[in-house]
Amino acid sequence: MKRTIMMMLCLIAMAASMNAQSISGKLVNEKNEPLAYANVVLLSMPDSTFVNGTISDEMGAFRLTKDEKGQLVRISSIGYATVYKKVNGGDFGVIQMTSDAQLLGEVTVKGTLPTTRLKGDAMITGVTGTLLERAGTAENLLNQIPNVTAQDGSVSVFGRGTPEIYINGRKVRNSSELDQLSSANVKSVEVVNNPGARYDASVKAVIRITTKKQKGEGFGFNNRLYFRHKRGYGLTSLEQFNFNYRKNGFDLGGMLYGSITNLGDDKYLTDHAYLDKHWKQTKRLEQTYQFQRLSTQLSLNYQISDNHTVGIRHDFTRYPKYDWDDVTNDSEVYQDDVLTETSHVVADFHSPQTSHRANLYYNGKAGKWSIDLNIDGLWKKDGQWMQNNEHIEEVGKESWQRVMTTDSKTKNNLYAGKLVLTRPLWKGNLAFGGEYSHNDRTNQYLNPQGILEDDDSRFKEGSTSAFVEYGRSFGKLNLLAGLRYEYVDFKYYDQGKLVEEQSRTFKKLFPSVVLNIPVGKVQMQLSYAIDVERPSYSALRSNITYADRYTYETGNPFLVPSYTNNFILNASYKWISLMAGYQHIEDAIIGVNRAYSEENPSVTLLTRDNMPSYDVFNASLTIAPRIGIWRPQWRLLMRKQWYTADTRNGKENLNRPLFGINWQNAIQLPKGILLNVEGTFSTKGYLENLEYPENVIILNMTAQKSFFKNRFNVQLFAYDLLEQNSLRTITYSGIRTMEIVPDSRRQFGMTLRYNFNNTKSKYKGKGAGDSQKARM
């Protein structure tokens, strides 16, 4: 660790000592309005070789480092004529871009231009002028980005997990924001699979979406209707209305959202316990649920001047109904393969939820300094009432019944603030800042029958962090290095009294470094960073909760954070991209199951533990050519771990790698119809202490068409057509194993969207305290 920090400090010192010159300027359109997100590229002469590049910010300003070979700057933006400027001095001043009538009429993209490129800390995929514009929603678009999968509100980066997502610098707070954004309005997507020091150390990946420049003022809105039917579970529907009013520097935006979801989660479970006798339990769970969601969002943004913007935003979400009614659980218990007990359980769950989120931000400039300040608040209440009506038959005994009732309530109050300052320094860019958040969480759990103990606990956690980050180009080499410090103070209270042995503090330095360099026509990026996985608040509780007669759940207040050292290599050449990563994971937090007690070996206690260190290697290859109206994309994926687990046979190596192939086919059909057929094949293998014992094939299809000059859009979709997306798993936990076989069902749906003068909100609040929010 010390060597790593010293290496980074040396790199930063080297960056400061080297001499280079910067080139700057400001871009405006024909109305002298700032021109944002234009491409500015430095070329060497006479062969026009790429040297360095950037994009203009929202004020049209740009800055890049001049190499001794750089003699020409090329400035381009969709709808504008490309401008070439010879490099004579360091400041170009104001450059006015003129409209290109031919480009405005029809955008033409050369087939030789690469769709994906590496820049800074990210892999950037261009969307403008490609079939990706017709993907549908931003979620549909992300599913076609290399190393990203997105469906049903869930987004994942291969090898890294769930990312933080930003749209024009503003953090996405819920998945519906991706659905309300059309892919036609997206300019580019950046994927960061080793985030630097300015992000919380718990953030394992970042996706930054940049939209096209929206022009015009006045009132605009878009409306979305969504319907989905999953076999056997009924119809899911939602309606979402987004509006925006813009006048001069004033910007008011909002959202109204309502949905009714009908889904289910049927599955088979088999639990084995190898004690003095072999205990086996089988379950058949049939679960259907319905929840109603109401959400509102209101944001106010005011641009005081070109250099100062303030805003405030409030989000409200309420689940007036979140019910699991008539859940059935039929179980059988065997002792050395002899049936000893059967049970039939009918359960009801009710789980209302309410949350308020608020954000206040200031974004501005003072001289060479850029200032980004965010203040956040989150107030959330959750509850769950459960009643089990149990009918038990023990072999050789009379049957009996009982009613089991539990009632739990959770309340979170979080306050957070974050400040980031940036400025040019030593021909590069320096950024530093800090963040503080405080969360107060109370938990209450009641069991009137007295089978389990009641709980009245409280968590208080304060988190303080500071970071510094420096980026600079040295010819064709681009360096970004950073260092982050985080301090967490966690206090655990039981019945209002502080429990010292369960209260702890954690502090650690997190270095990061990214190097970019072209090798011929291949763009290369090498990065290193440390990230952390902190246990969720529910995983830290000490009380035991009731799932059913044979399954209890508890937390582990002695869990410690898990730290991962990440080394990642990215490469890009035209329409081919490669990612390879090595990870060393310490104190991994995984789910385990064990016997509740020696007296009740048939009762499983689900909890979490820290595991010994292990290593993982990930690799992916994406091939995405464009062949006329057909845009195929092949993804080849591999994950290999070196993991040792405790099993009933002692220590065993769970090292079989997982392989996957994803094939997407976007086809532009006549009449403006875009068809996409996606097939995925994944093999057997291991993920930590989980075994995937079967190969899986998934087939999805979507088709969409726009009408009335793209104001009205219809999208049809069909998921899991082969009904093989069951992902059967086996969990190894010492002398116990648990097998889960979910029920897979195909689903069909439709999305209707109407846009009118769809001007987007200029809200720029990025939020604070995101790590603690996620752990709730």
N, C-alpha and C positions, 0 to 999 in steps of 0.2 A: 504493500500500500504506500509506504513512504517513498519507495523508488518511483512509483507511478506519479505521485504528487511532484516529486523533484523533476521528473521528466517534463511534466506539463509546465511547471514554472520556467524551466529552461527554454521550452518552446515559446512561451509568451515573451520571455526576455529577448530571445533571438528575434522575434517579430518586431519588438520595439526598436532593436538596434539597426535593423536593415533599412536602407534608404530607398524610397520609391516615391512616385508622384501619383496624385489622385486626379481623376477627371470628374467634373460635376456639371449639372445643368438642370433646367426645368422645362418640361414639355407642356404645351398648351394646344388647344384645338383652334379652329378658325374664329371661335367666339371668345378666345383668350381664357377659356376655362381649363383647369388642370386636366391633363390627360394621364390617367392612372393605368398601371399594369402594361405599359408598352415595353417591348423587348429592346434592350440596349446592349450591343455586343461590340467588343473590342477585337479588331482583326489585325494580323500582321501582314505586311506587304513583302513581296508582290503576290503571294499565293493565296491571300485572304484566309489564312489559317486562324481558327478560333483561339483566342488568348484568354479572354475573360468576359463575363457577362453579368447582367443584373436586370431588374425590371423597375420601372418608375413607381414611386409610392402613390398614395391617394392624393397627394398634393402635386403630382407630376414630377417630383424631384428624383434625381438619380445620382449615384456616386459609385465609381469603380476605380480600381487601382491600375495605373498605367505601367505596362511593362516596357522595357527598352525597345522591344520589337513592335510594339503597338503603334500603328500609324494611321488607322482608320477606324471610325466608329459608325456602326450601322444601327439605325433606329427604325423599328417597324411596329405596327399595330394594325389589327384587322380593321379595314375600312379606310385606312390612310395610306398615302404614298410613302414608300420607304425612303428614308433620308440617310445620306452618307456624309460624314464630316471628317475632314482631315484633322489630326491631332497636332495642334501647334502650341496651345497653352493648356492650363489646367481647368479653366472654367468656360463653358460654352454659353453661359447666360441663358436667356429664354429662347427656346426653339419652337417655332409654330409649325405644327403638322397640318397638312392639307388633305382634304378628302379625296379619295380615289373613286370616281364614279363607277368604274368597272368593278372594283372590289366590292363596293356597296351593293351592286346588283347581284353578284354571284361570287361567293368565296371559292377560290381554287387553291387546293393544297397539293404541293408536289409530292409524288409518291416516294421520292428519295429522302424527304425530311424525316428525321427520327420522331416517333410518337413519344418515346420516353427518353429522358436525359437525366443526368446527375448534376446537381448544383447545390452548393452549400452543404447542409445536413440532410438533404432530401433527394428522393427519386421523383422527378416531376413528369407527369403525363399530360400532354396537351390535348384539349378536348375540342377547341374551336376548329371548325372546318373538317371534322372527322365524323364517322358514324356514331361515335360516342355521344354526340349531341342528341341523338335520337334514342338514347337508352331508356328514357322515361323519367323517373325521379332520380334525385341524387343518390338514393340508396341503390337503385338499379345500376347507376353509373359506377358506383364504388365496387360493385360485384364484378365489373369488367376491368378493374385496375390491377396490374400485376401485384401478387402477394396479398390481395385483399378479398375477403368474402363478406357479403352483406345480404341478409334476408330476414324478413319478419322483425325488423327493428334491431337486429343484432349485427354488429360489425366486428370483424376480427382481422388482424394482420398476422400472416403466417409466421409462426415461430415466436411471436411476441404477445399475442392475446388482444384484449380489447383496447382500442386506442382512444385518446382524447381527440375530438374533432373540432375544428375551427372553420367558420365561414367568414372570409374577409377579416380574419383576426379575432372574431368573436366566438367564444366557446359555445358549442351546441349543447343545450341543456336537456333535450329529450329527442328521441328518434323521430318524432313527427316533423321536426324541422328538416330532416333529410327528405321526407316525403313531400313537403310543401315546396321544395326547391326543384325546379325542372332542370334536367340535364342540359337543355338548350341554352340555359342562362349561365352555364359553368364555363369558365375559360381554361382552368387547369386544376389538377389535383396533385398535391405534394404528399408523399408518404415518408415519414421519418421513423425508421425502425431502431434507432438508438438516440433518443432525445438528449439534448444537452443540458447545461446547468440551469438555464432559466426555467425549466419545467421541474415540477415536483419529482423527487427521486422515485416515487411509486408509479410514475407514468412510464410505461414500457414502449409505447408507440404513439405517434401523433399523425393525424391527417389534416392537412390544411387545404381548404377549398377556396379558390379565387373565382369570383363571378365576373361576368362581363360588365363593363361600365354602363350603368343605367342612366338614361337621359330623361329629361322632362320633369314637370312638376304637376301638382294637382292631386286628385284622389284616384287611387287604384285599388283593385282587390283581386283575389283569386279564391275560388271555391273548389273543394275536393269532396267527392263522394266515393266511398270504398265499400265493397261487398266481398265477402269471402265465405265459402261453404266448405267445411271439412267433414268428410263422410261420417255420418252418425252423430255429429255434434251440433247441428243446426247452423244458423246464419249469423255471421258477424258483420256489423255495419258501423260506419262512422261518417261524420260530416265535419269538415273543417273549413272555417271562413277566416281568411287573412286580409287585412286592409292596411293601407298606408296613405298618409296625406303629407305632402311635401310642398313647402313654400319658402323660397329663399333659403335661409339657414335653419328653418324650423322643420322638424320631421317627427310625425306621430304615427306609430304603428301598433297593431294589435292582432289578437287571434281569439277566436271562439271555437271550441272543440268539444264534441260529444260523441261517445261511442258506446255500443253494446256488444260485448264479446261473449260468444258461446263456444267453448272448447272443452277438451277433456284430456286425460292423461292415464289411459289404461295401461297396465303392465303386470307382468309376472315376476315374482321374486322368490329366490331359493337361498336360504341361509343355512350354512353348515358350521357346526361347532364340534371340533375333535378333542373331547375331554377324555375322562375315563370311559365314556360312552360316546357314540356318534349321534349327535343331536341334529336333526334336519327339520326345517320348517319351510313350507311352501305357502305362497300367498297369491291370490288373484285379486288385484285392485281394479275397480271400475269407478273412475272419477270423472264427473262432468261438473263444470263450473260456469257461472255467469258473473261478469262484472260490468258495471256501468261507470264510465269515467266522464267527468266534466272538467275542462281546463280553460283557463283564460290567461291572456298575456297582454300587457300594455307597456309600451316603451315610449319615452319622450327623449328626443335628441335635439340639441341646439348647437349649431356651429357659430360661435361668437365671431370668429375671424378665420382666416386661412390657417392660423396657428393654434387655435384654441377651440376645443369641443367638449361639451359636458352632456351627460345623459343619465337617465334613471329608468329602471325597468322592474316590473313586478310580475311574477308568475304564480298562479294559483291552480292547484290540482285537488280534486275531491273524488273519491270513490264512494258514492252513497250506497252502492251495493257491490260486494265482493264475496260471493257466496259459493260454497261447495255443498250442494244439497244431495242427500241420499247417496253418499259415497259408500260403496259396499266393499267389504274386505272378507274374503273367505279363506281361512287358513287351516292347515293340517300340520300337526307336530308328530315326528317319528323319533323313537329312541332305538338305535341299532336296527333301523328299517321296520320297526314295529309301531303301528299307529297308536298313539297314546291320547291324542286330544284333537278335537275339531272346534272351530268357532265360526260364527257368522256375525259380522259387525256392520251396523248402519250408522254412519256419522254425518253430522252437519257442521259446517264451518261458516262463520261470518267474520269478515275482516275489513271493517271500514278504515279508510285512510284519508288524511288531510295534510296538505303541505303548502307553505308560502315561501317563496324565494324573492329576494330583493337584491338589486345591484345598483350601485351608484358609481359613476366613473368620470374621470377627467383625462383627456388626451390632448397634449399640446407640445409646443416648442418654445424654448427660451434661448435665443442665440443658437449655439450649436447643439444644445441639449434637447433631447426628446423625452417627454415625461408621460408615463402611463400609470395612472392610479386607479385602483378598484377597491371598493368596500362592499362586502357581501353579508347577507343575513339569510338564515334558513331556519324555519320553524316547522316541525313535522310531528304528527301524531299518528300512531298505528295502534290497532287493537285486533285481537283475535279471540273470538268465543267459539269453543268446540264442545260438542256433546257426542259421546259414543254410546250407542245402545248395543250391548254385547250379549250374545247367546253362546254359552260354552258347554261343550259335551266332552267329559273325560271318560275314557273307556272304562267300563265296569262301575261307573258312578252315575248318579242322577245329574241331569243337565241343570244348569243354573244361569241366572241372568244378573246383570248389573248395569248401572248407568254411570258413566265417567264424564265429568264436566270440568273444563278448565277455562280460565279467563285471564288474558294477558293484555297489558297496556304498555306502550313504549312512547316516550316523548323525547325529542331532540331539539336543542336550541344551540345554533351555531352562529358565531360572528367571526369575520375574517377580513383582513386587509392586505393588499399587495401593491408594491411600488417598484417600477422598473424605469431606470434611467439609461439612456444611450447617447453616444456622441462619437464623431470621428476622432481617432487618435492614432498618431504615428502611421498615417497612411492606411489605417484599417478602421475597424469599428469596435468600440468598447461598450459593453452593457453590464450593469450591475444593479442589484436591488435586494429587496427583502420581503418576507411574507410572515404574517402571524395569524393564527386561527385558534379559537377556543370553542370547545363543544361540551355541553352539559347534557347527559343522557340519563333518564330514569327508567327503570324496569320494574314492573309489578306482575306477579304471576300467582294466581289463586287456584287451588284445587279443593273445593268444598268437601269432597269425600275423604280427604286426608291420606290418599294413597301416596302422593308426592308432597314434598315440603313446599310451602309458599315461598315466594321470593320478593324481596324489597331491596333492590340494589341500585347503585348510582355510579356512573363513570364521569370523571372530569378529566379532560385532556387539553393541554395547551401545546401548540406546535409552533416553533420559531425557526425560520430559515433565512439564509443569506447566500447570494451567489455573485460570481464575477465571470464574465465571458468575453473573449476577445477573438475577432476574426480578421484575417488579412490574406491577401493574395501575394505570392512571390512568383511572378511570371505565370507559368501554367499551373503551379502548385497553389492550392487554396487550403488554408488552415483555419480551423475553428476549435478553440480550446477553452475549457471552463472548469470551475470548481464550485461546488455547492456544499453548504454546511446545514445540517438539520438537527434540531434538538426537540425531543418530545418528552413531555412530563405527563405521565398517566397515573391517575389516582382512582382507587376502587373503594367504594363504600358499601357496607352491608348494614341494613337497619340504621342508617344514618351515621355509622361509625367507620372511620378510616381503617382499612385493612392493609397494614404495612407490607406484609409479605406478597401481596398481590398488586402493590403499587410500585411502579418502576419508572426510570428515566432512560432514554436512549439518545445517543448523540453519535454522529458519524459524518465524515467527509466523503463526498461523491465526486470524483474527477470524471471528466469526459473530454474526448478529443476526436475530431473528424478531419481527415485528409482527403482532398480531391486532386486527382492528376490524370490528364489524358495520356494514354499509351497508344500512339498512332491514332486510329480512329475509334478506339475503344475508350470510353470514359470509366474511370476507376474511382471507387470511394472506399476508404478503410476507416472504421470507427471503433472506439472503445468507450464503454461507460459502465458504471455500477448502478443498479436499480434495487429497489426494496419492495417487498410485499409485506405489508403490515396486516395482522389479523383483524378481521372485521369485528365490530363491537359485539355482535351476537356470538362470535366465536370465543370471546373472552369471558362470557358469563359463567358462573359456577353452578347455577341451579339446574335441575333436571326437568325437562318438559316431556309431555306425553304425546306420542304419535298414535299408538294403538297398544293392545294388550301385550304384544310381543316386541315392541319397538319404543325405546326411549331415546331422547336426544339431550345432549349437554354441551357446554363449551369447555374451554380449557384456559383458565386465567393465567397459566404459566407459559403460554405460548410466547415465543420471541419472534421478532421480525426475520424474514428470510431475505438474504442478500444474494444477488446474482452478478457475476462478472461477465460482460458481454463483449465479444469480438465479432464484428460483422464486416463482411466484404460484399460490396455491390459493384456490378459491372453492367454497362449498357452499350450496345452496338446496334444502331438503326432500330429494327423492331424485335431485337433479342435482348432480354435482361436476365441477369443472374444474381442470386443472393446466396451467400453461404455464411453461416454463423456458428460460433462455438460459445457455449455457456457453461460456467461453473456455478452451481447452485448450492448455497449453504443454508442449512436449517429449513428445508422446504416444508411448507405447511400443507398437509394432505388430510383427507378424510379417512378415518379408520372406524372399524366396528369391533366391539369386544363384548364379553358377557357382562350383564348388569351386575350379577353377583354369583357366587358359587352355589347359593341356594336356588337361584333362578337362571340356569344356563341357557334355557330356551328364550330368554329375553335379551334382545340385542340393544346395546348402548352405542349410539352413533356419536362420535366426537371428532376432534382434530388433534394432531400431534405434529411436532417438529421431527423431521427425518434427517439421517446423516447426509453429508454432502454427496452430490453426484454430478455427472457431466452430460451434456446434450449437444448433438450436432444437427443443425438444420440446413437444408439446401433446397433451392427452388430454381427452376428454369422456365421462363415465359417466352413463348414465340408467338408474335402477333403480327403477321403480315397483312397487307391489304391487297386483295385480288379482285379487282372490279367491284361488283356489288356485294362481294362476300368478304367479311372481316372475321376470319377464324382466330381463335386464341387457344393455344395449348399451354397448360401449366403442369409441370412435372415436379412433384413434391416428395421430400424424404425427411423423416425425423428418426434419429438414432439416439438412444439413451444408454448410459452405463449405470444401471440402478440395481441395488441389492435390497430384497424385501424379506421380511420374516414370514415364513409359511409353516404349515404343519409339518413339512419335511425339513425344517431348518432354514438356513439362509439360501436363497435362490436368486440367480441373476435374471432379471426381467429385461433383457436386452434386445429382443427381436424388434427390428426397425419397422416403422409405419411408412408405407408408400401410398401416393395418391396421384391420380391423373384427372385433370379437369379440362374438358373440351367445350368451348363456347363457340357458337356460330351465329353471328349477326349478319342477316341477309336483307338487303334493300330490295323489296319487291315492287312491282308496278303499283300505281295509284298511291304512292307515298306510304305504303305499309312496311313496317320494320318487324321482321321475325327474328327471334333469338331462341335457339335450341341449346340447352346446356346439359351435358352429361358428366357425372363424377363417379370415379371408381376408387375405392380405398381398400387397402389390404388389412390383413390381420397384423397385430403388433401390440406394443405396450406403451402406456402413457403413465409414468410414475408407477403406482401400485395397481393400476387398472389394466386389464387385458381386454383387447378387442378381438374375440375369437373367430369372427366371421368377416369375409369380404362383403363390401356394401356397394351397391350401384344405385345412383340417384339420377332421375331424369326430370328436368323442368323445361317449360316452354312459356314464352311470352310473345305477344303480338300487340302492336300499337299503331295508331294513326291519328294525325292531327287534322282539324277542319277549321274553316273560317280564318285563314291566315294565322294558324297556330294558336288561336284563342281557345279552341276547344280540343281536348285530347281524350282519346279512349284507349285504355290499355286492358288487355285480357291476359290472364295468367293461369297456369296449371302447374302445381308443384307435386313432387314425389309421385309421378304417374305410375311407377312400378311398385309402389308401396314397400320399398325395401330400406327406407331410412330409419331403421329401428335402433341401430347402434347398441347391440347387446354388449354388456360389460360384465366382467368378473373382478371383484375387489379382493385383494389379498391382505389380511390383517392378522398375522400370527397364526394361531390355531383356528381362525375363522375365515370363511370365504362367503361372499355374497354375490349372487348372480342376478342381474336385472335384465329383463327382456321387455322393452317398451313396445307398445302397439303402434304400428305405422299406418297412416291413412292419407290417401291423396286428397288434395284440396284444389278448388277452383275459385277464381275471383275476377273482379273487374274494378277498375279505377276510372272515374270520370273527373276531369278537371277543366275549369273555365277561368280564363284570365282576362282582366280588363285593366288596361293602362297599368300593368304590373310593375310599379316602381317599388324597389326594395327599401326597407328601412336602412338608414345609415348608422344604426346603433353599433358602437364599437366597444362596449363593455366586455372585458374578457373574463371577469370573475376572479374570486379568491377562495381559498380553503377547499379546493376541489378534492384533495386527497381524503379529507375527513368526510366530505359529502358522500364519496363513493363507498366508504366503509360503513355508512349507515344502512 
